[in-house]
Structure formats: C-alpha cells, structure tokens
C-alpha cells in the first residue's frame, strides 16, 4: 500500500516494482496479461498514465498464507482534469517475499461516465 502511494504521488515506480517477483503476472479488466518485471513496469505505467492525479484509499484488507486481498477507492482526476472516483479490489499472490501474481478488478463504468461528461 505504501509503495503504491509513493508511485501515485511521485510517479516513481521503483519501490512498487521491487515488490514483484521476476516471473510475476498481472491482470486487470482488459483481456491483456502482463508478465515479468518488464510487464509489471508497463502495467503500472499504463495505469498511472490515465490520471493527472490519483490516490488509493484502502478500505479493507486481508492476508492469508500466500494471498492478500485489498478493497480500495481511487480518487483523483483523469488526464484533462475530469474528476473520478471508483471502487475496486486487488488480489495479490505472493511467495512470502515477492508478488507472484496481481489481479485487480474495478468499476470501469466510472471511467465511461466521467469521459461522457
């Protein structure tokens, strides 16, 4: 959560990427999958590039042996200045040290409504 806030505030992905295993896989609501550290960098760069500003407020989280779940609300502004607020959930699989899989699901309708006016 702290590494994501750093990336959101500064655009610096280094702390966030340091959490990912070399063989990490990432997935969001699109049909595209990203893999490896290069894929993780592209995934996070693309995510952040949609926003002028964004901040994730984590509302709930739970951890198990090799998996964590976080519920969150993203608030900010899209490129062009349109305000956005949307909810989502992220599922994180890990090996105890690094993230091995990251899946995130969110209210994509918030982007459409905001873009439409």
Order of alpha helices (4+ residues) and beta strands (2+ residues): alpha-alpha-beta-beta-alpha-beta-beta-beta-beta-alpha
